[in-house]
Amino acid sequence: MNRFKILSEQEVQKLHSTSLDVLDTIGLRVHSEKVRKMLEEAGARVDHKTMLVHFPPNLVEESINKAPERVIYGARNPKYDLVLEPGGGTFCRPVIGAKGYDIRVNAIYPGYIYTPMMEQEARDWGLTLEQYKARVAEKYCPIGHVGEPIDIAYAVLYLASDESKFTTGADMIVDGGISAK
């Protein structure tokens, strides 16, 4: 069965290498002290004051290689389990329920969205919020600005509305063009 591929192998590799760069240079804010300590023991660089965790590329690659190839999201009734495995095509696949029940499964992948957490990150970097947003937009957002929560809310509204009644198995990317770079 031929599957429609949105990204070429070269684009997938670029997305992967950019993700590795972001995890290494920008990192993630991890609020759990226990998790930060665990990540530090595994080889991540941790700043406990700012709660930022930076993941070296080799640590990410090792973790990916240890992940199982097949993951099952179990439903109460096993015949409705969602199985993710190699060759599955997209990250979000249509799930059909019992006869007469239409179950739609879609995913939203947000890009850089302004949240109050961004204000703290700006302070951590010694920048004003506007300077931080401009820096993030310049480096990662082809559309020229970071997103707002309403951008994600509109995507959710569409998927929850009758207008999306024929939409299932969709990976909705709301990232200002990051994945199109």
GIDAGI-V380624 format. One record per helix or strand of 2 or more residues. SS is the DSSP state (helix for helix, strand for strand). FROM is the first residue (numbers start at 1). TO is the last residue. If there is no record, write none. Layout:
BEGIN
SS	FROM	TO
SS	FROM	TO
END
This chain:
BEGIN
helix	9	25
strand	28	29
helix	33	42
strand	45	47
strand	52	54
helix	57	66
strand	71	73
helix	78	80
strand	82	84
strand	107	110
helix	116	124
helix	129	140
helix	149	160
helix	162	164
strand	171	174
helix	178	180
END
